[in-house]
Amino acid sequence: MESFVEESIEDLELYINTIYNNMSNRRDSKRGRAQLRSSEQDDSSNLEDLLRIRESMTTMEKQLKKLDLLKKLSDNIEDLKQAMDFNNSLIEVLRQDNTSLRVEVNNLKELQKNDKMSNDILEMQCRSMRENLKMDEREVEAIHFSRAHRIGHANASRQKSRPIVAKVHDTKMKMSIMRRGKELRDTNFSISD
């Protein structure tokens, strides 16, 4: 489109130069008045042609400005497309990160549930141990320990619970507990001296 407009402008310039040269040649020639009148008429028609040409050139200049504006808009649209492509790829990366984070959060929730269940199981085992001793509440309340603690390190992967070492303050109470230890046979609990 631009090459067509440029060729048209060149053609118009040639035409204008031709008309100008013709007008100059007519004035330079010393011909008669009749010829001068006809040249004045030709000049007025040529002037009208020049005005039309000027209007055409103005119109073409406006069209060229519009074409320049369209070119800039096209470049801006292309830049926007590239920015959108970049944003889309960034969104995809963020989606993948979000998905992996959701999986990790779900795994952590499961781990929390498992820890809570392990603690609940341990608490139930402790209750079971207290109940399996089969001692009267009066006797249990009367037991005074000098010292009591667990042996070994806490480890969540252990199947068994850690043993408890307790030193009973009263020797008679210790003997009573040791006698009742036989009742714990066939269970996961035992009492030893």
Secondary structure, 3 states (H helix, E strand, C coil): CHHHHHHHHHHHHHHHHHHHHHHHHHHHCCCCHHHHHHHHHHHHHHHHHHHHHHHHHHHHHHHHHHHHHHHHHHHHHHHHHHHHHHHHHHHHHHHHHHHHHHHHHHHHHHHHHHHHHHHHHHHHHHHHHHHHCCCCHHHHHHCCEEEEEECCCCCCCCCCCCCEEEEECCHHHHHHHHHHHHHHCCCCCCCCC
